[in-house]
Amino acid sequence: MAGQKPFRPTSAEKAFPEPIEGDFMLPFCVPGAEILMGEDLAVIVVPTQERQRVGIPMDLQTVSDLHALLGEALRMLQAPEGGSVQ
């Protein structure tokens, strides 16, 4: 990682179309997420473009809800353009 420029949110904001509104997390995550499960808590670990790892703690119900939400999103993405999903 030597020689890489430090992450600056102000320069990353230029990647978004105007107007920039709302909350968002930077830097963006890259493929390679992991999940660590305990009895009462799970941690989603995602790598960033800067090769850092960010952990997002969640209770188990939230992980279950996220699983359902992402499954629905993937199902919708796989639908033909202009078609319906079942």
C-alpha positions in Angstrom: 0.0 0.0 0.0 3.0 2.2 0.0 2.7 5.0 -2.6 -1.1 5.0 -2.5 -2.8 8.4 -2.1 -4.7 8.7 1.2 -8.5 8.5 0.9 -10.1 12.0 0.7 -14.0 12.1 0.9 -14.0 15.5 -0.9 -12.4 14.1 -4.0 -14.6 11.0 -3.9 -17.7 13.2 -3.9 -16.9 14.2 -7.4 -17.9 10.7 -8.6 -21.5 11.3 -7.7 -23.9 13.3 -10.0 -25.2 16.6 -8.8 -26.9 17.3 -6.5 -25.2 15.3 -3.8 -27.8 14.7 -1.1 -28.3 12.1 1.7 -26.0 9.9 3.7 -23.6 7.5 2.0 -20.5 5.6 3.1 -17.2 6.1 1.4 -15.0 4.4 0.4 -16.9 1.8 -1.6 -16.5 -1.9 -0.8 -15.1 -4.5 -3.1 -16.1 -8.2 -3.5 -14.9 -10.5 -0.7 -17.3 -9.9 2.2 -17.3 -12.3 5.1 -19.6 -12.9 8.0 -18.6 -13.8 11.6 -21.4 -15.4 13.6 -21.8 -15.6 17.3 -24.7 -16.6 19.5 -26.2 -13.1 19.7 -24.2 -11.0 17.3 -22.9 -11.2 13.7 -20.3 -9.0 12.1 -20.3 -8.4 8.3 -16.7 -7.7 7.3 -16.2 -6.0 3.9 -12.9 -5.0 2.3 -12.6 -1.5 0.9 -10.8 -0.2 -2.2 -8.0 0.9 0.1 -7.5 -2.8 1.2 -8.8 -2.1 4.7 -11.5 -4.2 6.3 -14.6 -2.7 7.9 -16.7 -4.6 10.3 -20.4 -3.9 10.6 -22.0 -5.4 13.8 -25.6 -6.6 13.6 -28.0 -8.6 15.6 -29.1 -11.9 14.2 -32.6 -10.6 13.2 -30.9 -7.8 11.2 -28.7 -10.4 9.4 -31.9 -12.4 8.5 -33.7 -9.3 7.3 -30.6 -8.3 5.2 -30.5 -11.8 3.7 -34.1 -11.5 2.6 -33.6 -8.0 1.3 -30.6 -8.9 -0.8 -32.3 -12.0 -2.1 -35.2 -9.9 -3.3 -32.9 -7.4 -4.9 -31.0 -10.1 -6.8 -34.3 -11.6 -7.9 -35.4 -8.3 -9.3 -32.1 -7.7 -11.1 -32.4 -11.1 -12.8 -35.8 -10.2 -14.2 -35.9 -9.4 -18.0 -35.9 -5.7 -18.8 -39.5 -4.5 -18.8 -40.7 -7.9 -17.5 -42.2 -8.8 -14.2 -40.8 -10.9 -11.3 -42.7 -13.6 -9.6 
